[in-house]
Amino acid sequence: MCRNIRTLFNFDPPVTDEEVRAASLQFVRKISGFHKPSKANEDAFQAAVDQIAGISTRLLTSLETNAPPKNREEEAQKAKLRAAERFGG
């Protein structure tokens, strides 16, 4: 359920708004237990996603590091290798 929640800080190219929103949506899904909320809960669910996305964006823009930015393709390849070792294939 949380496959879109990934480290988003210090990447080249920088994180996009869509990536932050996807991670926020997965977070709200996880803590609420809803993949898709009912009509009665839809407004509260979407408001939570919006607020968490905003807070996450503010956090990411305020963080500082001296480390060089990570390359997205290299990190994706490392993740694929870890998954292959873990699950075979």
Secondary structure as UniProt FT lines:
FT   TURN            3..4
FT   STRAND          11..12
FT   HELIX           17..32
FT   HELIX           39..62
FT   STRAND          70..71
FT   HELIX           72..87
//
